[in-house]
């Protein structure tokens, strides 16, 4: 990561308050802004989309295509939805949901330039 990198907007698609709390807390600790992406919200230019593939359902496809594929990542439970389903929704990278707290700081460093 670049030292002194700019704060980034992080958009979170989930209906699980615990998932959002983890993302929000880690984003804030790293000087980024987390926003819950709901039906009426639209991302500003740029930003990173974090999708909870376990709860996003059909909203995942619309949200995934609203972002550049390189800036959309999903965390999925083992089994469903499949990684192929997530990729078809326009999301480039899929991580196991159990690695959320481990992967987020690395992703924030990678994308905040």
MIDOSE-1310 file (N, C-alpha, C; in nm, 2 decimals, decimal comma, always signed):
residues 113
xxxx	+0,08/-0,12/+0,00/+0,00/+0,00/+0,00/+0,09/+0,12/+0,00; +0,03/+0,23/-0,05/+0,10/+0,36/-0,06/+0,08/+0,43/+0,08; +0,19/+0,47/+0,14/+0,18/+0,54/+0,26/+0,11/+0,67/+0,24; +0,01/+0,70/+0,32/-0,07/+0,82/+0,31/-0,17/+0,81/+0,20
xxxx	-0,21/+0,69/+0,17/-0,31/+0,67/+0,06/-0,44/+0,74/+0,11; -0,53/+0,77/+0,01/-0,65/+0,84/+0,04/-0,75/+0,75/+0,10; -0,84/+0,81/+0,17/-0,96/+0,74/+0,22/-1,04/+0,69/+0,11; -1,10/+0,57/+0,12/-1,17/+0,51/+0,02/-1,32/+0,48/+0,06
xxxx	-1,41/+0,49/-0,03/-1,55/+0,45/+0,00/-1,56/+0,30/-0,02; -1,62/+0,24/+0,08/-1,64/+0,09/+0,07/-1,79/+0,07/+0,08; -1,84/+0,01/-0,02/-1,99/-0,02/-0,03/-2,01/-0,17/+0,01; -2,11/-0,19/+0,10/-2,13/-0,32/+0,15/-2,27/-0,37/+0,12
xxxx	-2,28/-0,48/+0,05/-2,41/-0,54/+0,02/-2,43/-0,66/+0,11; -2,52/-0,64/+0,21/-2,55/-0,75/+0,30/-2,68/-0,72/+0,37; -2,74/-0,82/+0,42/-2,85/-0,80/+0,51/-2,82/-0,86/+0,65; -2,69/-0,89/+0,67/-2,64/-0,94/+0,80/-2,57/-0,82/+0,88
xxxx	-2,64/-0,78/+0,99/-2,57/-0,67/+1,06/-2,43/-0,70/+1,11; -2,41/-0,82/+1,14/-2,28/-0,86/+1,19/-2,17/-0,85/+1,08; -2,20/-0,88/+0,96/-2,11/-0,87/+0,85/-2,08/-0,72/+0,83; -2,18/-0,64/+0,82/-2,16/-0,50/+0,81/-2,07/-0,44/+0,92
xxxx	-2,10/-0,48/+1,04/-2,02/-0,43/+1,16/-1,88/-0,46/+1,14; -1,84/-0,58/+1,10/-1,70/-0,62/+1,08/-1,64/-0,53/+0,97; -1,71/-0,51/+0,86/-1,65/-0,43/+0,75/-1,64/-0,29/+0,79; -1,74/-0,23/+0,85/-1,74/-0,09/+0,90/-1,63/-0,07/+1,00
xxxx	-1,61/-0,16/+1,09/-1,51/-0,14/+1,20/-1,37/-0,14/+1,14; -1,34/-0,24/+1,05/-1,21/-0,25/+0,99/-1,19/-0,13/+0,90; -1,29/-0,09/+0,82/-1,27/+0,02/+0,73/-1,24/+0,15/+0,81; -1,32/+0,17/+0,91/-1,29/+0,29/+0,99/-1,15/+0,29/+1,06
xxxx	-1,11/+0,18/+1,10/-0,98/+0,17/+1,17/-0,87/+0,20/+1,06; -0,90/+0,18/+0,94/-0,80/+0,20/+0,83/-0,83/+0,33/+0,76; -0,91/+0,42/+0,82/-0,95/+0,55/+0,77/-1,02/+0,55/+0,63; -1,11/+0,45/+0,62/-1,19/+0,44/+0,50/-1,34/+0,46/+0,55
xxxx	-1,43/+0,48/+0,46/-1,57/+0,50/+0,49/-1,65/+0,38/+0,44; -1,73/+0,32/+0,52/-1,81/+0,20/+0,48/-1,96/+0,25/+0,47; -2,02/+0,21/+0,37/-2,16/+0,25/+0,34/-2,24/+0,12/+0,32; -2,36/+0,11/+0,38/-2,45/+0,00/+0,35/-2,51/+0,03/+0,21
xxxx	-2,50/-0,06/+0,12/-2,55/-0,04/-0,01/-2,69/-0,10/-0,01; -2,79/-0,01/-0,02/-2,93/-0,06/-0,02/-3,00/-0,03/-0,15; -3,13/-0,05/-0,16/-3,20/-0,04/-0,29/-3,18/+0,10/-0,35; -3,19/+0,20/-0,27/-3,18/+0,34/-0,32/-3,05/+0,40/-0,34
xxxx	-2,94/+0,33/-0,29/-2,81/+0,39/-0,29/-2,74/+0,36/-0,42; -2,66/+0,45/-0,46/-2,57/+0,43/-0,58/-2,43/+0,47/-0,54; -2,33/+0,40/-0,58/-2,20/+0,43/-0,55/-2,15/+0,55/-0,62; -2,06/+0,63/-0,56/-1,99/+0,74/-0,63/-1,89/+0,68/-0,72
xxxx	-1,83/+0,76/-0,80/-1,72/+0,71/-0,88/-1,62/+0,64/-0,80; -1,58/+0,53/-0,84/-1,48/+0,45/-0,76/-1,54/+0,38/-0,65; -1,45/+0,35/-0,56/-1,49/+0,27/-0,44/-1,48/+0,12/-0,46; -1,49/+0,05/-0,35/-1,48/-0,09/-0,35/-1,61/-0,15/-0,30
xxxx	-1,66/-0,25/-0,37/-1,78/-0,32/-0,33/-1,75/-0,45/-0,26; -1,80/-0,47/-0,14/-1,78/-0,59/-0,07/-1,92/-0,66/-0,06; -1,93/-0,78/-0,11/-2,06/-0,85/-0,12/-2,06/-0,96/-0,02; -2,17/-0,97/+0,06/-2,19/-1,09/+0,14/-2,28/-1,18/+0,05
xxxx	-2,21/-1,28/-0,01/-2,28/-1,36/-0,11/-2,38/-1,45/-0,04; -2,37/-1,47/+0,09/-2,47/-1,55/+0,17/-2,60/-1,48/+0,17; -2,61/-1,35/+0,18/-2,74/-1,28/+0,20/-2,78/-1,19/+0,08; -2,69/-1,17/-0,01/-2,72/-1,07/-0,12/-2,82/-1,12/-0,22
xxxx	-2,83/-1,25/-0,24/-2,93/-1,30/-0,34/-2,92/-1,24/-0,47; -3,04/-1,21/-0,53/-3,05/-1,15/-0,66/-2,99/-1,01/-0,67; -2,98/-0,94/-0,56/-2,93/-0,80/-0,56/-2,78/-0,80/-0,59; -2,71/-0,92/-0,58/-2,57/-0,93/-0,61/-2,54/-0,90/-0,75
xxxx	-2,62/-0,95/-0,84/-2,60/-0,93/-0,99/-2,61/-0,78/-1,02; -2,71/-0,71/-0,98/-2,72/-0,56/-1,01/-2,61/-0,48/-0,95; -2,57/-0,52/-0,82/-2,46/-0,44/-0,76/-2,33/-0,47/-0,82; -2,31/-0,60/-0,86/-2,18/-0,64/-0,92/-2,15/-0,56/-1,05
xxxx	-2,26/-0,54/-1,13/-2,24/-0,48/-1,26/-2,24/-0,33/-1,24; -2,27/-0,27/-1,13/-2,26/-0,13/-1,11/-2,11/-0,08/-1,08; -2,02/-0,18/-1,06/-1,88/-0,15/-1,02/-1,80/-0,21/-1,13; -1,68/-0,16/-1,15/-1,58/-0,22/-1,23/-1,55/-0,36/-1,17
xxxx	-1,54/-0,47/-1,25/-1,52/-0,60/-1,19/-1,40/-0,61/-1,10; -1,29/-0,53/-1,13/-1,17/-0,54/-1,04/-1,20/-0,48/-0,90; -1,31/-0,40/-0,89/-1,34/-0,34/-0,76/-1,46/-0,40/-0,69; -1,49/-0,52/-0,72/-1,60/-0,59/-0,66/-1,55/-0,73/-0,61
xxxx	-1,56/-0,75/-0,48/-1,52/-0,88/-0,42/-1,64/-0,93/-0,34; -1,64/-1,06/-0,33/-1,75/-1,13/-0,25/-1,69/-1,22/-0,15; -1,76/-1,24/-0,04/-1,73/-1,33/+0,06/-1,85/-1,43/+0,07; -1,82/-1,56/+0,04/-1,92/-1,66/+0,03/-1,90/-1,77/+0,12
xxxx	-2,01/-1,83/+0,18/-2,00/-1,95/+0,26/-1,97/-2,07/+0,17; -1,92/-2,17/+0,23/-1,89/-2,29/+0,15/-2,01/-2,35/+0,09; -2,01/-2,37/-0,04/-2,12/-2,43/-0,11/-2,21/-2,35/-0,19; -2,28/-2,25/-0,13/-2,38/-2,18/-0,21/-2,37/-2,03/-0,17
xxxx	-2,38/-1,93/-0,26/-2,37/-1,96/-0,41/-2,23/-2,01/-0,45; -2,23/-2,07/-0,57/-2,10/-2,12/-0,61/-2,01/-2,00/-0,66; -1,89/-2,02/-0,67/-1,79/-1,92/-0,71/-1,83/-1,88/-0,86; -1,87/-1,97/-0,94/-1,91/-1,94/-1,08/-2,03/-1,85/-1,08
xxxx	-2,13/-1,87/-0,99/-2,25/-1,78/-0,98/-2,21/-1,64/-0,94; -2,12/-1,63/-0,85/-2,07/-1,50/-0,81/-2,00/-1,43/-0,92; -1,91/-1,50/-0,99/-1,84/-1,44/-1,11/-1,94/-1,40/-1,22; -2,04/-1,47/-1,24/-2,14/-1,43/-1,34/-2,21/-1,31/-1,30
xxxx	-2,21/-1,27/-1,17/-2,27/-1,15/-1,13/-2,18/-1,03/-1,14; -2,07/-1,05/-1,21/-1,98/-0,94/-1,24/-1,88/-0,91/-1,12; -1,86/-1,01/-1,04/-1,77/-0,99/-0,92/-1,64/-1,07/-0,95; -1,53/-1,01/-0,95/-1,41/-1,07/-0,99/-1,34/-1,17/-0,90
xxxx	-1,36/-1,14/-0,77/-1,29/-1,22/-0,67/-1,38/-1,27/-0,56; -1,36/-1,40/-0,52/-1,45/-1,46/-0,42/-1,36/-1,52/-0,31; -1,39/-1,49/-0,19/-1,32/-1,54/-0,07/-1,41/-1,62/+0,02; -1,36/-1,71/+0,09/-1,44/-1,78/+0,19/-1,49/-1,68/+0,29
xxxx	-1,62/-1,68/+0,33/-1,68/-1,59/+0,42/-1,60/-1,59/+0,56; -1,55/-1,71/+0,59/-1,48/-1,72/+0,72/-1,35/-1,64/+0,72; -1,30/-1,59/+0,61/-1,18/-1,51/+0,61/-1,20/-1,36/+0,60; -1,32/-1,32/+0,63/-1,35/-1,18/+0,62/-1,26/-1,09/+0,70
xxxx	-1,24/-1,11/+0,82/-1,16/-1,02/+0,91/-1,01/-1,03/+0,87; -0,97/-1,14/+0,81/-0,83/-1,16/+0,77/-0,80/-1,09/+0,64; -0,90/-1,10/+0,54/-0,87/-1,05/+0,41/-0,90/-0,90/+0,39; -1,00/-0,85/+0,47/-1,03/-0,71/+0,45/-0,92/-0,61/+0,46
xxxx	-0,83/-0,62/+0,56/-0,72/-0,52/+0,57/-0,63/-0,53/+0,45; -0,61/-0,65/+0,40/-0,52/-0,66/+0,28/-0,59/-0,60/+0,16; -0,72/-0,63/+0,14/-0,79/-0,57/+0,03/-0,80/-0,42/+0,04; -0,82/-0,36/+0,16/-0,82/-0,22/+0,17/-0,68/-0,16/+0,13
xxxx	-0,58/-0,22/+0,17/-0,44/-0,18/+0,13/-0,42/-0,19/-0,02; -0,47/-0,29/-0,07/-0,46/-0,31/-0,22/-0,53/-0,21/-0,30; -0,65/-0,18/-0,26/-0,74/-0,09/-0,34/-0,73/+0,06/-0,31; -0,68/+0,09/-0,19/-0,67/+0,23/-0,15/-0,54/+0,29/-0,20
x	-0,54/+0,34/-0,32/-0,41/+0,40/-0,38/-0,44/+0,54/-0,42
